[in-house]
Amino acid sequence: MGVFVNMDKAGRLVLPKKIRETVHANKFSVELVAEDRLVFTPVKSADEMFGSMPDLDVEGFRKQHAKER
């Protein structure tokens, strides 16, 4: 899927909605892999990552984290 995106004066890129929906992401890690090549990798939300560990007590984890703040 080749698309062109523009950068605004503030240096922001907007990825087309179709791409964001295809990869189910709104956050991306960006890596410079060559002088003229960037790689955007979707980053899962914390809820999505915790969902991959069904035995994890997510609510207990959040409470413990809140206490440590």
Contacts in CASP RR format, 6 or more apart in sequence:
PFRMAT RR
TARGET T0000
AUTHOR 0000-0000-0000
METHOD contacts of the structure
MODEL  1
MGVFVNMDKAGRLVLPKKIRETVHANKFSVELVAEDRLVFTPVKSADEMF
GSMPDLDVEGFRKQHAKER
1 19 0 8 1.000
1 22 0 8 1.000
3 16 0 8 1.000
3 19 0 8 1.000
5 13 0 8 1.000
5 14 0 8 1.000
5 15 0 8 1.000
5 16 0 8 1.000
6 13 0 8 1.000
6 14 0 8 1.000
7 13 0 8 1.000
15 28 0 8 1.000
15 40 0 8 1.000
20 26 0 8 1.000
23 42 0 8 1.000
24 42 0 8 1.000
25 42 0 8 1.000
25 43 0 8 1.000
25 44 0 8 1.000
27 42 0 8 1.000
27 43 0 8 1.000
27 45 0 8 1.000
28 40 0 8 1.000
28 41 0 8 1.000
28 42 0 8 1.000
28 43 0 8 1.000
29 40 0 8 1.000
29 41 0 8 1.000
29 43 0 8 1.000
30 38 0 8 1.000
30 39 0 8 1.000
30 40 0 8 1.000
30 41 0 8 1.000
31 38 0 8 1.000
31 39 0 8 1.000
31 41 0 8 1.000
32 38 0 8 1.000
33 39 0 8 1.000
47 58 0 8 1.000
50 56 0 8 1.000
50 58 0 8 1.000
50 61 0 8 1.000
51 58 0 8 1.000
END
